[in-house]
Amino acid sequence: MKFATDQLESAKAAFGLFSVDQARNMFSRAHGSGFDPIVIEAAPRTHYIQPGMVNVALFETDEGLLLVDCGCAGDGPALVKAVRAISDKPLHTIVYTHGHSDHAFGAWAFLEAGERPEIIAHENLIRHFRRYMLTHGLNAHINGQAGDHDGPAWAGESEADFDWPTRTFSGDRLDLTIGGERFELHHGMGETDDAVWVWAPERGVIAAGDLVTGYFPNAGNPKKVQRWATEWAQAAEAMAALEPDAIIPGHGTLVTGREAIKDELTTMAAYLRHINDHAVRGLNAGELPDHIIESLEVPAEYADHPRLPPVYDRPEFVARNVVRRYGGWWDGYPSHLLPATQEQQAAEIAALAGGVPALVARARALVETDLRLATHLAEWAFLADPDDADGQAAYEEILEQRASSEVGLMAQTNLRVGKRWVERARKASGDVSTSA
């Protein structure tokens, strides 16, 4: 099907060796990516490893191995095999760049193999894991977890779901000496507030975690907790100032060449600051959030940068996240402060329009000229009467057209939520047919 292929291609662009089955079972130790890991020597005794949808950095020293991140739970066995094909030295240390499901859950395979590494993270990661425990059901739902395995659909039903750090650090930096070599752990904030990036000065290599991904930063996710645009820019600028020869990113391809790296990092920082400053100016001027987002313009040097395409997040989503950070959850419209439900509003709009058929007809008429507005009318038609077959079909089809017009995975996925609503309405009414 076209939409599945489009969405899969977007996922591959964002996450590399992407497996739908693994993505729907993130915490299953039995669900690997199904691909052979990609292994590239980034510098002497330094390797970029991609076992699935995430990248891992491996630093070999005379004293043992430093592993930065360890993938999804299902990546563990493949990662052990890849590491052991490179070196038989003991695993000395694991660093978690942050606590996300695709970065900090493959360590179990090393531990079960008898390795006893020190596991290091920023102290905020503990709070991150605790939040997973508090909201494991929410996260399983919004991340589309199937739970087709033994164990939790999302980590957090018990403390045993995590391989907890054996050491945490506070503040901005922790220096390690392994095999007589210094490795600097820098705390940052971006996609999370527990982010860590690792600088190996003697090798000229940074393991950046998700602070570098090769596409527009995930600083605006509509369904997730706060992201940190300005702090992300600060981390990018700090990395650029070190003039690294290579960056092992959290996702995407290995990055090499000082000038190319500097260009990517400084452009990314400027891009994020541009969005942040635009949103803050609007807030300070008393503008409504909708107007702030609508007036956002992105200069071509940012929008057209080959390492910053919006294949996952969107600039508009980042601007909304900035508004949320400084301005709260209310969008400023008085009727939205204590609103009637969307279903109640849709029913009244349908009545004024002359019924659901009138809304459906107008929605279809707008598709070619204003797909965004057509989406609103189609949604009103569906919410006004979820059992109306024409309303169901129009909503499903128009949302699919809207999703298919989007490049970014996040917009595609969330626009297609409406398809599940239609399927649920059909099932409730006993109509199990689906539209073409």
Secondary structure, 3 states (H helix, E strand, C coil): CHHHHHHHHHHHHHHCCCCHHHHCCCCCCCCCCCCCCEEEEEECCEEEEECCCCCEEEEECCCCEEEECCECHHHHHHHHHHHHHHCCCCEEEEECCCCCCCCECCCHHHHHCCCCCEEEEECHHHHHHHHHHHCHHHHHHHCCCCCCCCCCCCCCCCHHHCCCCCEEECCCEEEEEECCEEEEEEEECCCCCCEEEEEECCCCEEEEECCCCCCCCCCCCCCCCCCCHHHHHHHHHHHHHCCCCEEEECCCCCEECHHHHHHHHHHHHHHHHHHHHHHHHHHHCCCCHHHHHHCCCCCHHHHCCCCCCCCCCCHHHHHHHHHHHHHCCCCCCHHHCCCCCHHHHHHHHHHHHCCHHHHHHHHHHHCCCCHHHHHHHHHHHHHHCCCCHHHHHHHHHHHHHHHHCCCCHHHHHHHCHHHHHHHHHHHHHCCCCCCC
